Amino acid sequence: MKFSEIQKKEVIDATKGTFLGFVQDATIDIASGKIDSLHIGGGERSSFFEGKDKESKKVRLEDVTTIGKDIILVGKKGS
């Protein structure tokens, strides 16, 4: 899966059922070459240069439970 495909998906907190935003960036572990965390921006799909001053959240990849066709679920439902 390409990173650009992940950026098109909505990120939902499965524990609360709330919309967190869209993936805007990622932190990569240089040693392994794998994604360590995703940077989730506000509620807008923005280009690379827009929204840099807006609040963003980091979500560790191990907290991602499902990457579906349209959304990414974060957290365990019912926890």
All heavy atoms as a GROMACS GRO file, in nm:
protein
  602
    1MET      N    1   0.086  -0.118   0.000
    1MET     CA    2   0.000   0.000   0.000
    1MET      C    3   0.089   0.124   0.000
    1MET      O    4   0.186   0.132   0.074
    1MET     CB    5  -0.088  -0.001   0.125
    1MET     CG    6  -0.176   0.120   0.137
    1MET     SD    7  -0.287   0.120   0.279
    1MET     CE    8  -0.404  -0.001   0.227
    2LYS      N    9   0.055   0.218  -0.082
    2LYS     CA   10   0.130   0.344  -0.090
    2LYS      C   11   0.083   0.438   0.021
    2LYS      O   12  -0.032   0.436   0.062
    2LYS     CB   13   0.106   0.410  -0.225
    2LYS     CG   14   0.161   0.334  -0.342
    2LYS     CD   15   0.132   0.406  -0.470
    2LYS     CE   16   0.182   0.328  -0.588
    2LYS     NZ   17   0.152   0.396  -0.713
    3PHE      N   18   0.175   0.522   0.067
    3PHE     CA   19   0.141   0.619   0.172
    3PHE      C   20   0.032   0.715   0.125
    3PHE      O   21  -0.054   0.755   0.202
    3PHE     CB   22   0.265   0.697   0.216
    3PHE     CG   23   0.240   0.789   0.331
    3PHE    CD1   24   0.219   0.738   0.458
    3PHE    CD2   25   0.235   0.925   0.312
    3PHE    CE1   26   0.195   0.823   0.564
    3PHE    CE2   27   0.210   1.010   0.417
    3PHE     CZ   28   0.190   0.959   0.544
    4SER      N   29   0.033   0.750  -0.003
    4SER     CA   30  -0.069   0.841  -0.056
    4SER      C   31  -0.209   0.781  -0.044
    4SER      O   32  -0.306   0.855  -0.029
    4SER     CB   33  -0.039   0.877  -0.202
    4SER     OG   34  -0.040   0.761  -0.282
    5GLU      N   35  -0.221   0.650  -0.046
    5GLU     CA   36  -0.350   0.584  -0.028
    5GLU      C   37  -0.397   0.594   0.117
    5GLU      O   38  -0.516   0.606   0.144
    5GLU     CB   39  -0.342   0.438  -0.070
    5GLU     CG   40  -0.318   0.420  -0.218
    5GLU     CD   41  -0.290   0.276  -0.256
    5GLU    OE1   42  -0.302   0.187  -0.169
    5GLU    OE2   43  -0.258   0.252  -0.373
    6ILE      N   44  -0.305   0.589   0.211
    6ILE     CA   45  -0.340   0.602   0.354
    6ILE      C   46  -0.388   0.743   0.382
    6ILE      O   47  -0.478   0.763   0.462
    6ILE     CB   48  -0.219   0.566   0.442
    6ILE    CG1   49  -0.189   0.416   0.430
    6ILE    CG2   50  -0.245   0.602   0.587
    6ILE    CD1   51  -0.065   0.373   0.504
    7GLN      N   52  -0.330   0.843   0.316
    7GLN     CA   53  -0.367   0.982   0.340
    7GLN      C   54  -0.511   1.012   0.300
    7GLN      O   55  -0.568   1.108   0.345
    7GLN     CB   56  -0.273   1.076   0.266
    7GLN     CG   57  -0.135   1.081   0.326
    7GLN     CD   58  -0.044   1.174   0.250
    7GLN    OE1   59  -0.021   1.156   0.131
    7GLN    NE2   60   0.008   1.273   0.319
    8LYS      N   61  -0.571   0.932   0.217
    8LYS     CA   62  -0.708   0.956   0.172
    8LYS      C   63  -0.812   0.899   0.269
    8LYS      O   64  -0.930   0.920   0.251
    8LYS     CB   65  -0.728   0.893   0.034
    8LYS     CG   66  -0.640   0.952  -0.072
    8LYS     CD   67  -0.655   0.877  -0.202
    8LYS     CE   68  -0.558   0.931  -0.305
    8LYS     NZ   69  -0.565   0.855  -0.430
    9LYS      N   70  -0.767   0.829   0.372
    9LYS     CA   71  -0.860   0.761   0.463
    9LYS      C   72  -0.887   0.843   0.589
    9LYS      O   73  -0.799   0.910   0.641
    9LYS     CB   74  -0.803   0.625   0.502
    9LYS     CG   75  -0.782   0.532   0.384
    9LYS     CD   76  -0.726   0.400   0.427
    9LYS     CE   77  -0.685   0.314   0.312
    9LYS     NZ   78  -0.789   0.279   0.220
   10GLU      N   79  -1.011   0.834   0.639
   10GLU     CA   80  -1.048   0.896   0.766
   10GLU      C   81  -0.994   0.810   0.879
   10GLU      O   82  -0.994   0.688   0.870
   10GLU     CB   83  -1.199   0.905   0.779
   10GLU     CG   84  -1.265   0.994   0.679
   10GLU     CD   85  -1.416   1.001   0.697
   10GLU    OE1   86  -1.468   0.944   0.795
   10GLU    OE2   87  -1.481   1.063   0.612
   11VAL      N   88  -0.948   0.874   0.987
   11VAL     CA   89  -0.901   0.802   1.104
   11VAL      C   90  -1.006   0.817   1.214
   11VAL      O   91  -1.046   0.928   1.249
   11VAL     CB   92  -0.764   0.856   1.152
   11VAL    CG1   93  -0.716   0.779   1.274
   11VAL    CG2   94  -0.661   0.849   1.040
   12ILE      N   95  -1.052   0.702   1.265
   12ILE     CA   96  -1.158   0.697   1.365
   12ILE      C   97  -1.106   0.632   1.492
   12ILE      O   98  -1.040   0.528   1.486
   12ILE     CB   99  -1.280   0.615   1.313
   12ILE    CG1  100  -1.328   0.666   1.178
   12ILE    CG2  101  -1.391   0.610   1.417
   12ILE    CD1  102  -1.392   0.802   1.180
   13ASP      N  103  -1.136   0.692   1.608
   13ASP     CA  104  -1.105   0.632   1.738
   13ASP      C  105  -1.215   0.531   1.767
   13ASP      O  106  -1.330   0.568   1.793
   13ASP     CB  107  -1.100   0.739   1.846
   13ASP     CG  108  -1.063   0.685   1.983
   13ASP    OD1  109  -1.074   0.562   2.004
   13ASP    OD2  110  -1.024   0.766   2.068
   14ALA      N  111  -1.183   0.401   1.764
   14ALA     CA  112  -1.284   0.296   1.782
   14ALA      C  113  -1.336   0.291   1.924
   14ALA      O  114  -1.448   0.246   1.946
   14ALA     CB  115  -1.225   0.160   1.743
   15THR      N  116  -1.259   0.339   2.021
   15THR     CA  117  -1.305   0.334   2.160
   15THR      C  118  -1.414   0.436   2.188
   15THR      O  119  -1.504   0.411   2.268
   15THR     CB  120  -1.188   0.357   2.258
   15THR    OG1  121  -1.130   0.485   2.233
   15THR    CG2  122  -1.082   0.249   2.244
   16LYS      N  123  -1.408   0.551   2.121
   16LYS     CA  124  -1.506   0.657   2.142
   16LYS      C  125  -1.599   0.678   2.023
   16LYS      O  126  -1.699   0.748   2.033
   16LYS     CB  127  -1.435   0.789   2.172
   16LYS     CG  128  -1.349   0.785   2.296
   16LYS     CD  129  -1.273   0.914   2.313
   16LYS     CE  130  -1.179   0.905   2.430
   16LYS     NZ  131  -1.097   1.024   2.442
   17GLY      N  132  -1.560   0.623   1.909
   17GLY     CA  133  -1.638   0.643   1.787
   17GLY      C  134  -1.625   0.782   1.730
   17GLY      O  135  -1.713   0.830   1.661
   18THR      N  136  -1.513   0.849   1.757
   18THR     CA  137  -1.495   0.986   1.713
   18THR      C  138  -1.398   0.994   1.594
   18THR      O  139  -1.307   0.914   1.581
   18THR     CB  140  -1.441   1.076   1.826
   18THR    OG1  141  -1.319   1.019   1.875
   18THR    CG2  142  -1.540   1.086   1.939
   19PHE      N  143  -1.422   1.093   1.510
   19PHE     CA  144  -1.337   1.121   1.395
   19PHE      C  145  -1.215   1.198   1.443
   19PHE      O  146  -1.227   1.301   1.509
   19PHE     CB  147  -1.418   1.203   1.294
   19PHE     CG  148  -1.338   1.255   1.179
   19PHE    CD1  149  -1.296   1.171   1.079
   19PHE    CD2  150  -1.306   1.390   1.171
   19PHE    CE1  151  -1.223   1.219   0.971
   19PHE    CE2  152  -1.234   1.439   1.064
   19PHE     CZ  153  -1.192   1.353   0.964
   20LEU      N  154  -1.095   1.148   1.410
   20LEU     CA  155  -0.972   1.214   1.453
   20LEU      C  156  -0.913   1.304   1.346
   20LEU      O  157  -0.845   1.401   1.376
   20LEU     CB  158  -0.867   1.110   1.494
   20LEU     CG  159  -0.905   1.019   1.611
   20LEU    CD1  160  -0.796   0.915   1.633
   20LEU    CD2  161  -0.927   1.101   1.736
   21GLY      N  162  -0.935   1.272   1.221
   21GLY     CA  163  -0.880   1.351   1.112
   21GLY      C  164  -0.828   1.261   1.003
   21GLY      O  165  -0.872   1.147   0.987
   22PHE      N  166  -0.732   1.312   0.927
   22PHE     CA  167  -0.670   1.239   0.818
   22PHE      C  168  -0.520   1.227   0.842
   22PHE      O  169  -0.460   1.314   0.904
   22PHE     CB  170  -0.694   1.310   0.684
   22PHE     CG  171  -0.839   1.317   0.646
   22PHE    CD1  172  -0.915   1.427   0.679
   22PHE    CD2  173  -0.897   1.213   0.576
   22PHE    CE1  174  -1.049   1.434   0.644
   22PHE    CE2  175  -1.031   1.218   0.541
   22PHE     CZ  176  -1.106   1.329   0.575
   23VAL      N  177  -0.460   1.121   0.791
   23VAL     CA  178  -0.316   1.103   0.803
   23VAL      C  179  -0.248   1.210   0.720
   23VAL      O  180  -0.278   1.228   0.603
   23VAL     CB  181  -0.273   0.962   0.754
   23VAL    CG1  182  -0.122   0.948   0.760
   23VAL    CG2  183  -0.341   0.854   0.836
   24GLN      N  184  -0.154   1.283   0.782
   24GLN     CA  185  -0.082   1.388   0.711
   24GLN      C  186   0.066   1.357   0.694
   24GLN      O  187   0.129   1.406   0.601
   24GLN     CB  188  -0.099   1.522   0.783
   24GLN     CG  189  -0.241   1.572   0.779
   24GLN     CD  190  -0.255   1.710   0.839
   24GLN    OE1  191  -0.172   1.753   0.919
   24GLN    NE2  192  -0.360   1.779   0.804
   25ASP      N  193   0.121   1.278   0.785
   25ASP     CA  194   0.264   1.249   0.780
   25ASP      C  195   0.289   1.122   0.859
   25ASP      O  196   0.198   1.066   0.919
   25ASP     CB  197   0.342   1.367   0.840
   25ASP     CG  198   0.485   1.376   0.791
   25ASP    OD1  199   0.530   1.283   0.718
   25ASP    OD2  200   0.554   1.473   0.824
   26ALA      N  201   0.414   1.077   0.862
   26ALA     CA  202   0.450   0.957   0.936
   26ALA      C  203   0.591   0.971   0.990
   26ALA      O  204   0.674   1.043   0.934
   26ALA     CB  205   0.439   0.834   0.848
   27THR      N  206   0.617   0.901   1.100
   27THR     CA  207   0.752   0.890   1.154
   27THR      C  208   0.802   0.752   1.118
   27THR      O  209   0.734   0.652   1.142
   27THR     CB  210   0.752   0.906   1.307
   27THR    OG1  211   0.698   1.033   1.341
   27THR    CG2  212   0.893   0.895   1.364
   28ILE      N  213   0.922   0.746   1.059
   28ILE     CA  214   0.978   0.620   1.012
   28ILE      C  215   1.098   0.583   1.097
   28ILE      O  216   1.184   0.668   1.123
   28ILE     CB  217   1.020   0.631   0.864
   28ILE    CG1  218   0.906   0.688   0.785
   28ILE    CG2  219   1.080   0.503   0.814
   28ILE    CD1  220   0.856   0.617   0.669
   29ASP      N  221   1.104   0.458   1.141
   29ASP     CA  222   1.220   0.406   1.213
   29ASP      C  223   1.329   0.381   1.109
   29ASP      O  224   1.314   0.295   1.022
   29ASP     CB  225   1.182   0.277   1.285
   29ASP     CG  226   1.297   0.218   1.365
   29ASP    OD1  227   1.414   0.258   1.344
   29ASP    OD2  228   1.269   0.130   1.449
   30ILE      N  229   1.437   0.455   1.119
   30ILE     CA  230   1.542   0.448   1.018
   30ILE      C  231   1.610   0.312   1.019
   30ILE      O  232   1.644   0.259   0.913
   30ILE     CB  233   1.646   0.561   1.040
   30ILE    CG1  234   1.579   0.696   1.018
   30ILE    CG2  235   1.765   0.544   0.946
   30ILE    CD1  236   1.666   0.813   1.050
   31ALA      N  237   1.626   0.251   1.136
   31ALA     CA  238   1.694   0.123   1.144
   31ALA      C  239   1.617   0.012   1.073
   31ALA      O  240   1.674  -0.068   1.000
   31ALA     CB  241   1.716   0.085   1.291
   32SER      N  242   1.485   0.008   1.094
   32SER     CA  243   1.405  -0.099   1.034
   32SER      C  244   1.342  -0.059   0.901
   32SER      O  245   1.302  -0.144   0.822
   32SER     CB  246   1.293  -0.142   1.130
   32SER     OG  247   1.198  -0.039   1.145
   33GLY      N  248   1.328   0.073   0.877
   33GLY     CA  249   1.264   0.121   0.756
   33GLY      C  250   1.112   0.111   0.760
   33GLY      O  251   1.047   0.126   0.658
   34LYS      N  252   1.057   0.086   0.879
   34LYS     CA  253   0.912   0.071   0.893
   34LYS      C  254   0.851   0.194   0.960
   34LYS      O  255   0.918   0.267   1.033
   34LYS     CB  256   0.881  -0.053   0.977
   34LYS     CG  257   0.924  -0.180   0.909
   34LYS     CD  258   0.886  -0.301   0.987
   34LYS     CE  259   0.930  -0.427   0.914
   34LYS     NZ  260   0.890  -0.548   0.984
   35ILE      N  261   0.721   0.214   0.936
   35ILE     CA  262   0.649   0.326   0.997
   35ILE      C  263   0.637   0.302   1.146
   35ILE      O  264   0.595   0.194   1.189
   35ILE     CB  265   0.511   0.344   0.932
   35ILE    CG1  266   0.526   0.386   0.787
   35ILE    CG2  267   0.428   0.446   1.010
   35ILE    CD1  268   0.395   0.396   0.711
   36ASP      N  269   0.672   0.403   1.226
   36ASP     CA  270   0.662   0.396   1.371
   36ASP      C  271   0.530   0.457   1.419
   36ASP      O  272   0.463   0.401   1.504
   36ASP     CB  273   0.781   0.470   1.434
   36ASP     CG  274   0.782   0.459   1.585
   36ASP    OD1  275   0.769   0.347   1.636
   36ASP    OD2  276   0.795   0.565   1.650
   37SER      N  277   0.494   0.572   1.363
   37SER     CA  278   0.369   0.637   1.401
   37SER      C  279   0.315   0.720   1.286
   37SER      O  280   0.388   0.758   1.194
   37SER     CB  281   0.390   0.726   1.524
   37SER     OG  282   0.483   0.829   1.497
   38LEU      N  283   0.184   0.745   1.292
   38LEU     CA  284   0.116   0.827   1.194
   38LEU      C  285   0.083   0.962   1.257
   38LEU      O  286   0.044   0.967   1.373
   38LEU     CB  287  -0.013   0.760   1.147
   38LEU     CG  288   0.002   0.625   1.078
   38LEU    CD1  289  -0.135   0.564   1.052
   38LEU    CD2  290   0.081   0.637   0.949
   39HIS      N  291   0.095   1.069   1.182
   39HIS     CA  292   0.060   1.202   1.228
   39HIS      C  293  -0.079   1.234   1.173
   39HIS      O  294  -0.098   1.238   1.052
   39HIS     CB  295   0.160   1.306   1.179
   39HIS     CG  296   0.300   1.278   1.224
   39HIS    ND1  297   0.373   1.366   1.298
   39HIS    CD2  298   0.382   1.170   1.206
   39HIS    CE1  299   0.493   1.315   1.323
   39HIS    NE2  300   0.500   1.197   1.268
   40ILE      N  301  -0.173   1.254   1.263
   40ILE     CA  302  -0.312   1.278   1.226
   40ILE      C  303  -0.342   1.427   1.243
   40ILE      O  304  -0.322   1.482   1.351
   40ILE     CB  305  -0.409   1.197   1.315
   40ILE    CG1  306  -0.366   1.051   1.323
   40ILE    CG2  307  -0.552   1.211   1.266
   40ILE    CD1  308  -0.358   0.979   1.194
   41GLY      N  309  -0.390   1.489   1.136
   41GLY     CA  310  -0.423   1.631   1.138
   41GLY      C  311  -0.571   1.652   1.161
   41GLY      O  312  -0.650   1.557   1.162
   42GLY      N  313  -0.610   1.779   1.176
   42GLY     CA  314  -0.749   1.816   1.200
   42GLY      C  315  -0.847   1.753   1.104
   42GLY      O  316  -0.817   1.653   1.043
   43GLY      N  317  -0.962   1.807   1.092
   43GLY     CA  318  -1.068   1.746   1.013
   43GLY      C  319  -1.064   1.775   0.866
   43GLY      O  320  -1.160   1.746   0.797
   44GLU      N  321  -0.958   1.830   0.815
   44GLU     CA  322  -0.954   1.867   0.674
   44GLU      C  323  -0.850   1.786   0.600
   44GLU      O  324  -0.745   1.754   0.653
   44GLU     CB  325  -0.920   2.016   0.659
   44GLU     CG  326  -1.018   2.108   0.725
   44GLU     CD  327  -0.973   2.253   0.716
   44GLU    OE1  328  -0.870   2.279   0.652
   44GLU    OE2  329  -1.041   2.337   0.772
   45ARG      N  330  -0.880   1.753   0.476
   45ARG     CA  331  -0.780   1.692   0.388
   45ARG      C  332  -0.697   1.807   0.334
   45ARG      O  333  -0.744   1.885   0.252
   45ARG     CB  334  -0.846   1.618   0.273
   45ARG     CG  335  -0.923   1.500   0.316
   45ARG     CD  336  -0.980   1.428   0.196
   45ARG     NE  337  -1.075   1.330   0.243
   45ARG     CZ  338  -1.113   1.226   0.175
   45ARG    NH1  339  -1.069   1.208   0.054
   45ARG    NH2  340  -1.198   1.140   0.224
   46SER      N  341  -0.576   1.819   0.379
   46SER     CA  342  -0.495   1.932   0.337
   46SER      C  343  -0.375   1.885   0.256
   46SER      O  344  -0.333   1.770   0.266
   46SER     CB  345  -0.446   2.012   0.458
   46SER     OG  346  -0.372   1.929   0.544
   47SER      N  347  -0.320   1.975   0.180
   47SER     CA  348  -0.200   1.942   0.105
   47SER      C  349  -0.081   1.941   0.200
   47SER      O  350  -0.092   1.976   0.317
   47SER     CB  351  -0.178   2.045  -0.007
   47SER     OG  352  -0.139   2.168   0.048
   48PHE      N  353   0.033   1.905   0.148
   48PHE     CA  354   0.154   1.894   0.230
   48PHE      C  355   0.190   2.024   0.300
   48PHE      O  356   0.230   2.025   0.415
   48PHE     CB  357   0.270   1.847   0.143
   48PHE     CG  358   0.399   1.831   0.219
   48PHE    CD1  359   0.419   1.722   0.301
   48PHE    CD2  360   0.499   1.926   0.209
   48PHE    CE1  361   0.536   1.707   0.372
   48PHE    CE2  362   0.617   1.912   0.279
   48PHE     CZ  363   0.635   1.801   0.361
   49PHE      N  364   0.169   2.136   0.234
   49PHE     CA  365   0.212   2.264   0.289
   49PHE      C  366   0.106   2.332   0.374
   49PHE      O  367   0.136   2.421   0.451
   49PHE     CB  368   0.256   2.359   0.177
   49PHE     CG  369   0.376   2.308   0.104
   49PHE    CD1  370   0.365   2.253  -0.022
   49PHE    CD2  371   0.501   2.311   0.163
   49PHE    CE1  372   0.476   2.205  -0.090
   49PHE    CE2  373   0.613   2.262   0.097
   49PHE     CZ  374   0.600   2.210  -0.029
   50GLU      N  375  -0.018   2.291   0.361
   50GLU     CA  376  -0.125   2.353   0.440
   50GLU      C  377  -0.136   2.284   0.576
   50GLU      O  378  -0.106   2.168   0.590
   50GLU     CB  379  -0.260   2.339   0.368
   50GLU     CG  380  -0.266   2.417   0.240
   50GLU     CD  381  -0.397   2.391   0.167
   50GLU    OE1  382  -0.482   2.317   0.219
   50GLU    OE2  383  -0.412   2.445   0.058
   51GLY      N  384  -0.181   2.358   0.675
   51GLY     CA  385  -0.213   2.300   0.804
   51GLY      C  386  -0.094   2.268   0.891
   51GLY      O  387  -0.107   2.194   0.987
   52LYS      N  388   0.023   2.319   0.860
   52LYS     CA  389   0.141   2.290   0.941
   52LYS      C  390   0.128   2.349   1.081
   52LYS      O  391   0.184   2.297   1.176
   52LYS     CB  392   0.268   2.342   0.874
   52LYS     CG  393   0.309   2.260   0.755
   52LYS     CD  394   0.350   2.121   0.798
   52LYS     CE  395   0.394   2.041   0.679
   52LYS     NZ  396   0.427   1.905   0.711
   53ASP      N  397   0.056   2.459   1.096
   53ASP     CA  398   0.041   2.522   1.227
   53ASP      C  399  -0.076   2.464   1.306
   53ASP      O  400  -0.093   2.495   1.422
   53ASP     CB  401   0.022   2.673   1.212
   53ASP     CG  402   0.145   2.738   1.151
   53ASP    OD1  403   0.256   2.691   1.176
   53ASP    OD2  404   0.127   2.836   1.077
   54LYS      N  405  -0.158   2.382   1.242
   54LYS     CA  406  -0.273   2.325   1.310
   54LYS      C  407  -0.229   2.211   1.400
   54LYS      O  408  -0.125   2.150   1.380
   54LYS     CB  409  -0.376   2.275   1.208
   54LYS     CG  410  -0.437   2.387   1.128
   54LYS     CD  411  -0.540   2.334   1.032
   54LYS     CE  412  -0.599   2.448   0.951
   54LYS     NZ  413  -0.697   2.400   0.855
   55GLU      N  414  -0.311   2.182   1.499
   55GLU     CA  415  -0.282   2.076   1.594
   55GLU      C  416  -0.282   1.940   1.524
   55GLU      O  417  -0.370   1.910   1.446
   55GLU     CB  418  -0.388   2.078   1.704
   55GLU     CG  419  -0.368   1.973   1.810
   55GLU     CD  420  -0.475   1.980   1.915
   55GLU    OE1  421  -0.532   2.086   1.937
   55GLU    OE2  422  -0.500   1.874   1.975
   56SER      N  423  -0.181   1.860   1.553
   56SER     CA  424  -0.178   1.724   1.499
   56SER      C  425  -0.149   1.628   1.614
   56SER      O  426  -0.091   1.664   1.715
   56SER     CB  427  -0.072   1.710   1.390
   56SER     OG  428   0.056   1.728   1.443
   57LYS      N  429  -0.192   1.504   1.594
   57LYS     CA  430  -0.174   1.400   1.695
   57LYS      C  431  -0.087   1.291   1.635
   57LYS      O  432  -0.093   1.265   1.516
   57LYS     CB  433  -0.308   1.340   1.736
   57LYS     CG  434  -0.410   1.440   1.783
   57LYS     CD  435  -0.547   1.372   1.790
   57LYS     CE  436  -0.655   1.473   1.805
   57LYS     NZ  437  -0.703   1.533   1.683
   58LYS      N  438  -0.008   1.224   1.719
   58LYS     CA  439   0.068   1.108   1.673
   58LYS      C  440  -0.002   0.982   1.723
   58LYS      O  441  -0.041   0.974   1.839
   58LYS     CB  442   0.210   1.112   1.727
   58LYS     CG  443   0.299   1.209   1.657
   58LYS     CD  444   0.442   1.191   1.702
   58LYS     CE  445   0.532   1.288   1.632
   58LYS     NZ  446   0.672   1.271   1.674
   59VAL      N  447  -0.017   0.887   1.633
   59VAL     CA  448  -0.077   0.758   1.667
   59VAL      C  449   0.026   0.651   1.635
   59VAL      O  450   0.073   0.641   1.521
   59VAL     CB  451  -0.206   0.734   1.585
   59VAL    CG1  452  -0.260   0.595   1.610
   59VAL    CG2  453  -0.310   0.839   1.616
   60ARG      N  454   0.063   0.572   1.736
   60ARG     CA  455   0.159   0.464   1.713
   60ARG      C  456   0.097   0.359   1.622
   60ARG      O  457  -0.022   0.332   1.631
   60ARG     CB  458   0.201   0.399   1.844
   60ARG     CG  459   0.274   0.496   1.937
   60ARG     CD  460   0.307   0.430   2.066
   60ARG     NE  461   0.182   0.375   2.122
   60ARG     CZ  462   0.176   0.302   2.231
   60ARG    NH1  463   0.283   0.273   2.297
   60ARG    NH2  464   0.059   0.258   2.275
   61LEU      N  465   0.176   0.302   1.536
   61LEU     CA  466   0.125   0.205   1.440
   61LEU      C  467   0.065   0.084   1.511
   61LEU      O  468  -0.033   0.027   1.464
   61LEU     CB  469   0.235   0.162   1.344
   61LEU     CG  470   0.187   0.090   1.219
   61LEU    CD1  471   0.092   0.179   1.138
   61LEU    CD2  472   0.301   0.044   1.134
   62GLU      N  473   0.119   0.046   1.626
   62GLU     CA  474   0.063  -0.069   1.700
   62GLU      C  475  -0.076  -0.039   1.757
   62GLU      O  476  -0.149  -0.131   1.793
   62GLU     CB  477   0.157  -0.119   1.810
   62GLU     CG  478   0.186  -0.017   1.917
   62GLU     CD  479   0.328   0.035   1.912
   62GLU    OE1  480   0.395   0.022   1.810
   62GLU    OE2  481   0.370   0.090   2.015
   63ASP      N  482  -0.116   0.089   1.763
   63ASP     CA  483  -0.250   0.126   1.807
   63ASP      C  484  -0.353   0.120   1.695
   63ASP      O  485  -0.472   0.131   1.720
   63ASP     CB  486  -0.250   0.265   1.870
   63ASP     CG  487  -0.172   0.270   2.000
   63ASP    OD1  488  -0.160   0.165   2.066
   63ASP    OD2  489  -0.123   0.379   2.036
   64VAL      N  490  -0.307   0.105   1.571
   64VAL     CA  491  -0.397   0.093   1.457
   64VAL      C  492  -0.449  -0.050   1.455
   64VAL      O  493  -0.371  -0.146   1.450
   64VAL     CB  494  -0.325   0.126   1.324
   64VAL    CG1  495  -0.414   0.097   1.205
   64VAL    CG2  496  -0.280   0.271   1.324
   65THR      N  497  -0.582  -0.065   1.462
   65THR     CA  498  -0.640  -0.199   1.464
   65THR      C  499  -0.682  -0.247   1.327
   65THR      O  500  -0.673  -0.364   1.297
   65THR     CB  501  -0.760  -0.206   1.560
   65THR    OG1  502  -0.857  -0.110   1.521
   65THR    CG2  503  -0.718  -0.179   1.702
   66THR      N  504  -0.728  -0.155   1.241
   66THR     CA  505  -0.777  -0.193   1.109
   66THR      C  506  -0.748  -0.082   1.008
   66THR      O  507  -0.771   0.035   1.037
   66THR     CB  508  -0.930  -0.217   1.112
   66THR    OG1  509  -0.960  -0.314   1.210
   66THR    CG2  510  -0.980  -0.264   0.977
   67ILE      N  511  -0.701  -0.121   0.892
   67ILE     CA  512  -0.692  -0.029   0.779
   67ILE      C  513  -0.788  -0.083   0.675
   67ILE      O  514  -0.762  -0.186   0.612
   67ILE     CB  515  -0.549  -0.019   0.722
   67ILE    CG1  516  -0.454   0.034   0.829
   67ILE    CG2  517  -0.547   0.072   0.599
   67ILE    CD1  518  -0.309   0.042   0.786
   68GLY      N  519  -0.902  -0.017   0.664
   68GLY     CA  520  -1.006  -0.063   0.572
   68GLY      C  521  -1.002   0.011   0.440
   68GLY      O  522  -0.910   0.087   0.411
   69LYS      N  523  -1.105  -0.014   0.360
   69LYS     CA  524  -1.113   0.048   0.228
   69LYS      C  525  -1.124   0.200   0.238
   69LYS      O  526  -1.063   0.272   0.160
   69LYS     CB  527  -1.234  -0.008   0.154
   69LYS     CG  528  -1.253   0.048   0.016
   69LYS     CD  529  -1.375  -0.011  -0.052
   69LYS     CE  530  -1.396   0.057  -0.186
   69LYS     NZ  531  -1.520   0.017  -0.248
   70ASP      N  532  -1.204   0.250   0.337
   70ASP     CA  533  -1.229   0.394   0.348
   70ASP      C  534  -1.177   0.457   0.477
   70ASP      O  535  -1.162   0.578   0.484
   70ASP     CB  536  -1.379   0.422   0.338
   70ASP     CG  537  -1.436   0.379   0.204
   70ASP    OD1  538  -1.368   0.403   0.102
   70ASP    OD2  539  -1.545   0.322   0.202
   71ILE      N  540  -1.156   0.376   0.582
   71ILE     CA  541  -1.117   0.432   0.711
   71ILE      C  542  -1.005   0.353   0.777
   71ILE      O  543  -0.977   0.240   0.740
   71ILE     CB  544  -1.237   0.438   0.810
   71ILE    CG1  545  -1.288   0.298   0.842
   71ILE    CG2  546  -1.347   0.525   0.758
   71ILE    CD1  547  -1.387   0.293   0.955
   72ILE      N  548  -0.944   0.418   0.877
   72ILE     CA  549  -0.845   0.355   0.963
   72ILE      C  550  -0.900   0.361   1.104
   72ILE      O  551  -0.936   0.470   1.152
   72ILE     CB  552  -0.709   0.429   0.956
   72ILE    CG1  553  -0.653   0.421   0.813
   72ILE    CG2  554  -0.611   0.371   1.056
   72ILE    CD1  555  -0.527   0.503   0.792
   73LEU      N  556  -0.910   0.245   1.170
   73LEU     CA  557  -0.957   0.241   1.308
   73LEU      C  558  -0.839   0.235   1.402
   73LEU      O  559  -0.744   0.159   1.381
   73LEU     CB  560  -1.046   0.118   1.332
   73LEU     CG  561  -1.180   0.116   1.258
   73LEU    CD1  562  -1.252  -0.014   1.288
   73LEU    CD2  563  -1.264   0.235   1.296
   74VAL      N  564  -0.848   0.315   1.510
   74VAL     CA  565  -0.742   0.324   1.609
   74VAL      C  566  -0.801   0.287   1.744
   74VAL      O  567  -0.909   0.331   1.780
   74VAL     CB  568  -0.686   0.468   1.615
   74VAL    CG1  569  -0.582   0.481   1.723
   74VAL    CG2  570  -0.630   0.509   1.481
   75GLY      N  571  -0.729   0.206   1.822
   75GLY     CA  572  -0.774   0.168   1.955
   75GLY      C  573  -0.862   0.045   1.949
   75GLY      O  574  -0.911   0.005   1.845
   76LYS      N  575  -0.876  -0.017   2.065
   76LYS     CA  576  -0.958  -0.138   2.074
   76LYS      C  577  -1.098  -0.105   2.118
   76LYS      O  578  -1.117  -0.042   2.221
   76LYS     CB  579  -0.895  -0.238   2.169
   76LYS     CG  580  -0.761  -0.289   2.121
   76LYS     CD  581  -0.704  -0.391   2.214
   76LYS     CE  582  -0.570  -0.440   2.162
   76LYS     NZ  583  -0.509  -0.535   2.252
   77LYS      N  584  -1.194  -0.146   2.040
   77LYS     CA  585  -1.335  -0.120   2.074
   77LYS      C  586  -1.371  -0.199   2.200
   77LYS      O  587  -1.340  -0.316   2.211
   77LYS     CB  588  -1.426  -0.159   1.958
   77LYS     CG  589  -1.566  -0.111   1.976
   77LYS     CD  590  -1.647  -0.133   1.851
   77LYS     CE  591  -1.786  -0.078   1.872
   77LYS     NZ  592  -1.866  -0.083   1.750
   78GLY      N  593  -1.436  -0.129   2.294
   78GLY     CA  594  -1.479  -0.194   2.417
   78GLY      C  595  -1.376  -0.190   2.527
   78GLY      O  596  -1.395  -0.244   2.633
   79SER      N  597  -1.260  -0.127   2.508
   79SER     CA  598  -1.157  -0.119   2.612
   79SER      C  599  -1.181   0.000   2.702
   79SER      O  600  -1.220   0.102   2.661
   79SER     CB  601  -1.018  -0.103   2.552
   79SER     OG  602  -0.994  -0.198   2.454
   0.00000   0.00000   0.00000
